[in-house]
Every structure is written in structure tokens, then in C-alpha cells.
């Protein structure tokens, strides 16, 4: 499935949830089932700044694809991370850099979790893009 | 349950409380962060701009005289409200944080020296911690901290053992902005004064909830913010005993606070103007006076009694939920409480309550040392005002039960 196909599927799933409490219930369930990261990976280096809750993101390249590991102390954010992983995990760096994560807007998450200095979702997306860019540059440097 | 105030009638004075959020009536319970404003305050500010706006204490024409009169009348209203001896002891500032910084930076110039000691408590808001910490770093003084116990109560038995001949000031919050615990400030002041140690009280969380009389308290400084007592943001007051203010150096310089200026030297104005550099927030000061008039019409004792009942009702109802931990449960509190749902992020709780149109604050509440002591990342804080109702507490409790179902 492409990134956009995955996003459209998520939008369809959310469209069946007709109020915010149901959406949060869904996200909480996703969050409970989400495989987070080990305690030793919850370092300052992997932590995102500017979030009201704690968020950690790390990544590695495996066979040309970026494998993300993400976690949060907030169940709702873990649910959002689970959705993002569905969209971005094991994608190429260029797919990640070029992706438009429109599903967040379509399911209402970019407004509900922003704006403020604690704009966790925007910070998470920015970090994902930065990691994608980092690996894209590594690939480009390796070719040179 | 009936409370001393007809809160439903009072709510009609607050236009914003008619707001619907996600098609539900707004339940605003974040008053420790900022309070909503009654029509009487809003109208007084609008009236000022429609009829009286001019710079105060500058020109001599009709509008300027009127503006000056309103500004000074506001100062006098504040003086009476907090029981200060004279209006020269009332300085208008931009808020509690600015007031504390003013005192800290001014005393730093002549009063604090190397190896001096400043005492604060473990439960201070960052605004009554960082200014003193920075002064200590600047002059080579040290910061001592009065701890609180597991019930959120200050361990003041240890207070006098902390005093040395180097202790120069104690800065303490009147009411904790995290737990709502009321500190025994009168006792602290009596003990401190026995050793000639001045005391600054942070009244941000007490000014609109408890009757304040600075002469009875005998505090050396008392600070508060207008926006936490139904007035505008960007407003506040520093009360200082005249004997202190007279010795203190200004920390902001410019127009309005000088007597004479030439390139070699400047002399400063008398109190209170010495500490009010530049054009002040005149409308803001007027809003404080209007808010005080509003509270006086209702009665601060009635307000206190109403909020006390709401707080107890909320604490009892939340305490009945097994999965909820209340903080400082048995301590005497004012205006607010903090809780958590066990093993659940307070951020999640506040997000879910938000979707039920319930506005509460989650996080560290600008009091990270408190969280460190409690061993947690943050709390959900519920904070009341004179317009909150029993019915709103019922909505909150129902919301918390729903949040437990969703998140656990």
C-alpha cells in the first residue's frame, strides 16, 4: 500500500467515529496496543522538545527503508504514533521527505492538538521529516 | 447542595460563560491560570477608552486630569482592598512575575551580598523561585528551601533551624498553585520578623479567594496579578512596606519615574512613581479597581465560603473514584485541587475532558520541583472561581469517570 492509500484507509476508519470521545477511545485502544520503545532508548537525545507530554522518536535504516520506533507517556499520543507508523514505517527516505500527512488534518488531529508551544503533533511530523531528510542525505553521500 | 452565592445569577455577568464548546456548555475550571471577566469590568475599560483615555500624570488638560484621577483612584481602591496603610505602598506592575522580579532585582543592587541566604519553599511557582535563584547566582548567595511533607504541608518546624545571621529574605506562596494548600504565612512572618528577616508573599492564588490584610499579616511585600482576580491580563500589584520601598532602587528607568534629568545625573521621583517607568497600563489598573468593586459587592467572605464548599464537594466526589489519586487531600486548601487517574497521563485526561467542554489544566503548572517531590510528571488541576457551580462539579466528576473508562 502506498503512503496515500494508507492515509485514506485511516481517514475512512475515522469517518465511522462520529464524535470526539469515540475517536479518543479508538486512539487510546491503539495506544494501549502500540509497541513502544525500551526504557534505555527513552533518552534526552531521542526526546522531542516542546511537547506537553513526553515523546521519543528514533530511527534506523534497514535495507534502504527507514524503521521508526516511537513512544509517549500519553496514551492518545501513542495512538497517533501508531497511526503515523502505519503510514511511514519501512518507507524510503524520499517517500518520507515528500509525504504530505494530510490524514492528520482530515481526522481533525492537527487542530485539536495545536496551536501552542506544546504543538506535539507538528513537532512529531517535523522530526519524522528531519529523520527522513537525514537518511536521504546519507544515501546521497554514499553514492558520491 | 446550596452554596452562599447565587452562582447562576452571577454567571449572567460573565458573557464568555455562555460559550458552547463542541456544542456543550463550557465548564471553565482553569481559574488558577486566568479568570473570566464580568461585564462590569469589561464595561469600565470600554468606558475609559470611549470617554477618558489619555496619558496619566503627564499633561494638564481635562482628559489627562480625568485619566490621572481614575488611575490614582484605582490605586486607592487596591490599597483599601488589601488593607495597606497608604497608597504610596501600592505599585502597579504587569503581574506577579514582574512584581517579584522588581523586588529581587532591586534588592540585588544594595541588599543581597555574597554568602547571604534567601529562603523559599519547595512548592513555589517558578516565578517565585527563578528570580531568587538568579539573584543568588549573581551575587554569590545561596538559596535554601523549606520542604513540604507527603500531605503537601510545609514543614515549618524546620524553619527556624534554617535561619542564620546570613538569612536576608523569605519568599513564600500564600496558596500553592498546584495543591491549593494554604501556607501558615502569618506564623512564618512572625518567626521571620523575630530575626528581622523580611517576607515576600506571593498572593497570586489567594487574592481572589481569601480576605487579605497586609497590615494584619505584617508581610513586607505582597504581590498578585490582576488577571487572576477578574481583571485584565498584563496587570498586577506590588505592595511593599514604605520602609522597604523607600530604600529600594528602581530597576526600570525612563519617563514618569524621574524628577530631574541631565546628561550627568538623574534624580528619581517619589513613591510610588519611582517604580512605574513609562506609560502604565492605565486601563489595566482601572480594570483591577473594577474587579475589586465587583468582588466587594458580592463579598470576599461569601466568595471564599462558596468556593470552599465547591472545593470540598469536588474533592469528596473525585475521592470516591477508586482510580483517582488526590494530592494534599487532608490539607486545608483554597480554590483548587490537583489529581491524577492512576497510571494515566494527565495530558490524556485533560484532552478527554476538553471534548466534554470541561477546561482544566494538565502538566507541571510551572512548579517542576513540586512534581519532582511527588514523583510524577504532572497533575490535572481543577481551579474554581465565584461563578462556578455545583452542577459544573457534577459534570466534571462524570467526565472524570468517563475518562477512567476510556483510558484505563
Interface residues (C-beta under 8 A of the other chain):
Chain A: X19 X20 X21 X24 X25 X28 X52 X53 X54 X73 X74 X75 X76 X77 X112 X113
Chain B: X22 X344 X345 X347 X348 X351 X352 X355 X356 X362 X363 X377 X402 X406 X407
